[in-house]
Amino acid sequence: MNILKEHKENIQYFQFKRFQEIDFIDHIFSSKIGWAVENTFNNVSNILDIEEVNIIHLRQIHSNHIEIIDKNIENYSSIIGKEGDGLITNISNLALMTYHADCVPIYFIDTNKKKIGLAHGGWRGSFDNISGKMVETFIKNFNTDPQDLLVGIGPSIGPCCYEVSRNLGEDFLKKYRSFNEIIIKKQNKVYLDLWRLNYLQLKSAGVLENNIINSKACTSCNVDEFYSYRRENGTQERMVAVIKLI
């Protein structure tokens, strides 16, 4: 796994090394260890030193819909519970949070203008190019230069484990004809590489190759530390991805 394991008391979480070097953000990806549904907000508040009321999350619907939180919104908490799968903000002391148990967490940092974003990319959202739409939204709303974006692809189901139907594989190949190696065929089975798909979408949107970090942490391969919807027969438990602008 290309991601750092961290602890606070008995709580285990993960971080990107390059993100740790940026002084205006903080971030985590949770684990099974020390986490449960009932203590998620408390853990996030404790680790990131933020009030629970400032943790913003959506009702995820496997879409490419993105909510923007800026100074035009008088009540930031009004965003909580709205439908969508992407969040972007330029407001300090707000934490953006998404829920995961195989779907891809995608962290965004505009290293020049000091904006942050977070997306939940399952196969539907990834099919609809949520990564590319996040970049477009940064550009449109904050005049971001995509070459200033640093993006982290967090723990999620890897191409080693994500078997899909032949028809779905064909749908991806038809839509993304110029993307190589997003579908892997082995032993008469079809596997989807969500990591590479989102990576290529980000590159196509103008993000520099060296600014895309893949954790390469497969949730299905590592069920001792992560929840996996696929591997654990539809578990209702979730990890959270969180990023905060300090």
Secondary structure, DSSP 4 states (H G I P E B T S, - for coil): --SEEEEETTEEEEE-HHHHT-TTEEEEEE-STT--GGGHHHHHHHHHT--GGGEEE-B--SS--EEEESTT-S-GGGGTT-B-SEEEE--TTEEEEEEESSSEEEEEEETTTTEEEEEEE-HHHHHTTHHHHHHHHHHHHH---GGGEEEEE-SB--TTT-EE-HHHHHHHHHHTTT--SSEEEETTEEEE-HHHHHHHHHHHTT--GGGEEE---BTTTTTTTS--TTTTTS----EEEEEEE-
